[in-house]
Amino acid sequence: MAGLISIIVTTYDRADALDAVLRSLSRQTDRNFEMVVADDGSGPETAALLRTWKDRLGVPLTHVWHEHRDFRAGEIRNRGIRASAGSYCIFLDGDCIPRPDFVAQHRALAEPGWFVTGNRALLTERLTAKILAERLEPELWSTGDWIGQRFSGGLNRLAPVLRLPLGPLRRLTARRWQGARSCNLAIWRADLDRVDGFDATFSGWGKEDSDLVIRLLNAGIRRNDGRHATGVLHLWHPASDRTRLTENERLLAQVIASDRVRAERGMSALDNGDGR
């Protein structure tokens, strides 16, 4: 894959974490990408931060914003997709720090007809606070550093930070939707257009990423496992409000039982003002 990659980073009112993500993206060995910040209604601190990065990130930076009305990750990601210029999109959460070869590893795994699911190591509240307060650079830490952090309880597992050449094993989950998360997910733009992006019917936390992956599979697009290549460092945050989870699970069950490909309220809904 030789073309421009669009990294679409979702954020909401967490400028310190987003600053760490921007710093790590400025260090990418593969520079043929743009960054689109998909902002779910943050206050002025986020916009001010992005202005400071505009000229020093080293790649194009676009800020897409809508008013905050509950958790609307699917809709703001759709707005981010629409604002992007790349032929391949990598979705990344604004509290997930990628290591310097993140873009290069995703590019190496990109193949037509396949999407790539990455994974994450969850950092503890204590380690997260230390990284942000002291402006540490965990994206540069060695495997030995992470082994030490694992033994001291700084992260939940080592697997996402270990590099292994899995080869054909990456396709063992080709038809499996479970476990895929939009905090680290790469999809061809043409395939996103085919399924009409995320479904904004899913509001509040949960299951909008599972819905997207199921519809991609229904469209005949298969899953390539990015573990041990594209893992990210997920900074701690308080548990999200799950008030809408039961309703989102009900919506997901309908998709599972169907052969649906297109989103009920996807990117095309933005054309007729149905972003709500």
Secondary structure, DSSP 4 states (H G I P E B T S, - for coil): --S-EEEEEEESS-HHHHHHHHHHHTT-S---EEEEEEESS--HHHHHHHHHHTTTSSS-EEEEE----S--HHHHHHHHHHH---SEEEEEETTEEEPTTHHHHHHHH--TTEEEE--EEEBPHHHHHHHHHHT--GGG--HHHHHHHHHTTSBS-SGGG-----GGGGGTTTT--TT--TTEEEEEHHHHHHHTSS-TT--SSSSHHHHHHHHHHHTT-EEEE-TTTS-EEE---PPPP-TTHHHHHHHHHHHHTS---S-TT-GGGGTTTTT-
